[in-house]
Amino acid sequence: MAAIERQWEASGYGLFAITERATGDLVGFTGMAVPYFLPEVMPAVEIAWRLGRPYWRRGIATEASAAALGFGLVDRGLDRILAIVQIGNEASERIMVKLGMELDRQTFDPATGRPLRVYQITRDDYLTAGSRSDR
């Protein structure tokens, strides 16, 4: 928690807790962080999410991440946000596409050698898409 609080204090963004509306139970998180583990994309801000397995396939990650993406690009004025996914995580890739993100590159995690895809969206693209839909 202290590291999350330091991130918010230093940059004005960070991770949000995701709770289930009906119960108030903590189900996971979404938000922005700096992907230091992947130097080739730096400087950058990444959006990420993690949910407990019982909460998968319910649209929660998409809804929460869409709100976090808008917060980063509009409220905090970030020019671009990335999303990094291990190849094979098709569910997360579908969320990235639903968020309006486009594939930027395929690469490898330098620490593990695992293949990754990097998606991105710019503030301009987000705002243009928002004028065509009801985000």
C-alpha positions in Angstrom: 0.0 0.0 0.0 2.8 2.4 0.8 4.3 2.0 -2.7 0.8 2.6 -4.3 0.4 5.8 -2.2 3.9 7.0 -3.2 3.0 6.5 -6.9 -0.1 8.6 -6.5 1.8 11.4 -4.6 4.6 11.4 -7.1 2.6 11.3 -10.4 -1.0 12.0 -9.7 -2.1 8.6 -10.9 -1.8 5.0 -9.8 -3.9 1.9 -9.0 -7.6 1.9 -8.1 -9.3 -0.8 -6.1 -12.2 -2.6 -7.9 -15.1 -3.5 -5.7 -18.2 -5.5 -6.6 -21.2 -3.1 -6.6 -23.6 -5.6 -5.0 -21.4 -6.7 -2.1 -18.6 -4.1 -1.8 -16.1 -7.0 -1.9 -12.7 -6.2 -3.2 -12.3 -8.1 -6.6 -9.1 -6.6 -8.0 -7.4 -3.5 -9.2 -6.9 -1.4 -12.3 -4.9 1.8 -13.0 -1.7 3.2 -14.3 1.9 2.5 -13.5 5.3 3.0 -15.2 6.5 -0.2 -17.0 10.1 0.0 -15.9 10.5 -3.7 -16.7 10.3 -3.0 -20.4 12.9 -0.3 -21.1 12.3 -0.2 -24.9 8.9 1.5 -24.4 10.1 4.2 -21.9 9.2 6.8 -21.2 5.7 5.4 -20.8 2.6 4.9 -18.6 0.9 1.5 -18.7 -2.7 0.6 -17.8 -3.1 -2.7 -16.1 -5.8 -4.8 -14.3 -6.0 -7.9 -12.2 -9.1 -9.6 -11.0 -9.8 -12.6 -8.9 -10.8 -15.6 -11.0 -14.4 -15.6 -9.7 -14.9 -12.2 -11.3 -13.6 -13.0 -14.8 -15.9 -12.8 -17.8 -18.3 -10.4 -16.2 -17.2 -7.2 -17.9 -15.8 -5.8 -14.7 -12.2 -5.5 -16.0 -13.4 -3.7 -19.1 -15.7 -1.3 -17.3 -13.2 -0.4 -14.6 -10.2 -0.1 -17.0 -12.3 2.1 -19.3 -12.9 4.5 -16.4 -9.2 4.4 -15.5 -8.1 5.0 -19.1 -10.4 8.1 -19.3 -8.9 9.3 -16.0 -5.4 9.0 -17.3 -5.9 10.5 -20.7 -8.5 13.2 -19.9 -8.3 14.0 -16.2 -4.5 13.7 -15.9 -3.7 14.8 -19.4 -1.4 11.9 -20.3 -0.6 11.9 -24.1 -0.4 8.1 -24.5 -1.1 5.0 -22.4 0.2 1.5 -23.1 -1.1 -1.9 -22.2 1.4 -4.8 -22.1 0.2 -8.4 -22.4 1.8 -11.8 -22.4 1.0 -13.5 -25.7 -1.7 -16.1 -25.1 -3.7 -13.9 -22.6 -6.5 -13.5 -25.1 -9.0 -12.2 -22.6 -6.8 -9.2 -21.7 -6.1 -8.6 -25.4 -9.8 -8.4 -26.1 -10.2 -5.8 -23.3 -7.4 -3.8 -24.9 -9.2 -3.8 -28.2 -12.5 -2.9 -26.5 -10.7 0.1 -24.9 -9.8 1.3 -28.4 -6.1 0.4 -28.1 -4.1 -0.6 -31.1 -1.2 -3.0 -31.4 2.1 -1.1 -31.3 4.7 -3.9 -31.3 5.5 -7.4 -30.4 8.6 -7.9 -28.2 10.0 -10.0 -25.3 10.1 -9.5 -21.6 13.8 -8.9 -21.0 13.7 -10.7 -17.6 11.9 -13.9 -18.6 12.1 -14.0 -22.4 8.3 -14.4 -22.6 6.7 -12.9 -25.8 4.7 -9.8 -25.2 2.4 -7.5 -27.2 2.3 -3.8 -26.5 -0.9 -1.9 -27.3 -1.3 1.8 -27.1 -3.8 4.6 -27.3 -3.2 8.3 -27.6 -5.3 11.0 -26.0 -6.2 12.3 -29.4 -7.4 8.9 -30.6 -9.3 8.4 -27.3 -11.1 11.8 -27.7 -11.9 11.2 -31.3 -13.3 7.7 -30.6 -15.3 9.3 -27.7 -16.9 11.7 -30.0 -18.2 8.8 -32.0 -19.5 6.7 -29.1 -20.8 7.0 -25.6 -17.7 6.1 -23.5 
